[in-house]
Amino acid sequence: MTIATEAPHEERPGRSVSIIARLQELFRYRDLLRNLVVSEIKTRYKNSVLGFVWSLLNPLAMMMVFTVVFGVLWPNHQIDNFPIFLLCGLLPWNFFSASVFSSINSVLSNGNLVKKVYFPREILPIAAVLAQLVNFLLALVVLFAALLIVGTNFSPWLWTLPLIILIQTCFSLGIGLVLSTLQVFYRDTQLVMEVVMLAWFFLTPVFYTANQLPETYTIWGYDLPAQRILYILNPMASLINVYRDLLYNGYRTDIDFFIRTTITAFLALSFGYWFFTRYSDRFGEEV
Amino acid sequence: MSVLRTHVVVPGEPLIELNHVARRFTKKLDRGRSLQDLFIRLLGRKRSTVDDFWPLRDLTLTVNPGDCIGVIGPNGSGKSTLLKLITGILPPTFGDVIVRGRVSSLLELGAGFQNDLTGRENIYLNGSIYGLSRAEMDERLEKIIAYADLGDFIDTPVKHYSSGMYVRLGFAVAIHTEPDLLLVDEVLAVGDVSFQNRCMESIYRFRRQGGTLILVSHDLGTIQTLCNRALWIENGLVAAEGNPADVVMTYKQHMAELEEAQNDRPKTVRLGDGERWGTREVEITSVELCDANGQPRTTFVTGEPLTIRLHYHCTQPVEYPVFGFGINHQNGTHIFGPNTKFAELAIDNLSGDGSISYTIPEMPLLEGQYWLSVAAVNDTDTATYDYHDRAYNFRVAYSPLRAGYGMVQLHGDWQVDSKPDTELNNGLNNAPSPTPLTLSPTDTSIRTEA
């Protein structure tokens, strides 16, 4: 049956579809995106008694635990109002972490669909991240309630919060696009990321402030600016710093944080999108 | 290669153009993607071409609006790959694919249903997978629910559905998306008979309304009645394309020849004692079933000529022998048993060797397995010289030219005498007088085949 066929001409993976056409197509499928996000949220709480109330309950419960642990058992004297401080960093981090893990498997777990129907495949990781965004926004409502009760000083730059959320969403999506592609070809991706995300969590000032780090480290005789390196190499450090400035410190935040995270997020998203579309043609046979 | 997909039909342009399309697959030898594999690739070994195979090798096809194309071919000939290239699930390895218009396919009924969502919620989700907006689905919702006919189950999570209900809902959504092009891939193998009929009816209606259709099916009869063009794919290449009747006929002949070639078993079956008896004054030495050209075959098609030839050998001269045979359906029904005496064919004296044959100009048997018995007896049927009881087997292959169901085709003519309803036609004084309409499908169809 199999007949060896030599290639009639040089094979080149065609990139004949322009980026604009792709984005137009994505826009045409916006209802699918919406339905996927909604169904993701609906199915998450489908068999639970409290349903979507959990989205609010979860951060509330977390805050209570932190209040007991860090307010009563091991009071943190270096940082005022430590539970609030913690939550301002932890909620964005959880949003990031959940986005990464749910988008990793977004293509693979919808293999049945990918193998049988055509639609722009990038919808899957986008829907995964957006569903987490909805979750995060609900959690923010609880955080704001807590902030009002405790009475922290809101920054006059609070209106930039949606902007920083947008930046973080783009950054998460960029990473999600790359990882969901890799996961289709190498199932090790998720296992590797579990370790990476753990390390990343501790390299990000969630439980501490970057100011608690020494200004410089001396390694092999070189003076390394530890804080600067942390912020430059770890976009999440910058992002969480901005959240803290806006919600906890009441500070207007530094403009270079904004610019740097915007650029990073844009690069991550562009690369992720390019990477994803470069290989998404092959999903139909690989999943 | 290049792929162009637009969701809009361009007037005057074909819906689909496939230009020398080829598609390669790499056989997965269950090696996965191990580290060794990765290392080997990093070390720059070239990919071996041994485990490549090409379900489609060179296919050019144009589909115009209103076309209905039937795709036939043996399993593994590339039919499903063709559909996947058209839907966009797979890109071509070589060649160009242009699709202008919205494509829905009936090859993924219920794919993308979320088990935890209700039937109603899944209708919206499924619709958006096909590229429809919420407003468009709102318009269709009532029709879809009525069509799927699930009763109260429509607001139950689909995980509680039976597989039949699942498929019914999937079909209901797919058929109501009103695509520019509908792909159908053997969907009718699912669901109960009444649902299958309803599916078929919907597909016919879609076709009557001018819809464009690509149908992959092993049911050659459907292809002939539904399609205006047929495409026969073999080994990833187009073996024939054109008028469905012609393509199907060529395909069937080809398949019959293949089957014949694979049939290595002897044409005459060796007989056990229980299956053969007689005094052997006359021995029936062999039996042949021959086609129009006198070639022995074991597979025939309804309506073609069939000659049954008995070779005999007389161990001693006999007077007035009678030869006969009987045809039984494999279920045991005795269909026909002629002999030379019924035919008033008197054979005075018989000696030595020879043959006697019976020719049926238009073999009326329908698809199935049949057994042939042969006998030589004396004039008064008091002595049996040789009797082979159901010793020879032959097959009648499916013919799209058959005129009905059952075992045997009887020739007849239909006539319709319509009487106009007087109440309805009160206002019309010039109602046309009823004219008898005479149809004779069997006669014409069998002639063309012969």
Interface residues (C-beta under 8 A of the other chain):
Chain A: M1 T2 I3 A4 T5 A7 P8 H9 E11 R12 G14 S16 V17 E25 R28 Y29 D31 L32 R34 N35 L36 S39 K42 T43 K46 N47 N110 N112 L113 V114 K115 K116 V117 Y118 F119 F185 Y186 D281 R282 G284 E285
Chain B: M1 S2 V3 L4 R5 H7 A22 F25 R33 T49 F53 W54 R57 G76 K84 T87 G88 I89 L90 P91 T93 F94 V103 S105 L107 E108 A111 G112 Q114 D116 L117 E121 Y124 L125 S128 I129 Y130 G131 L132 S133 R134 P157 N235
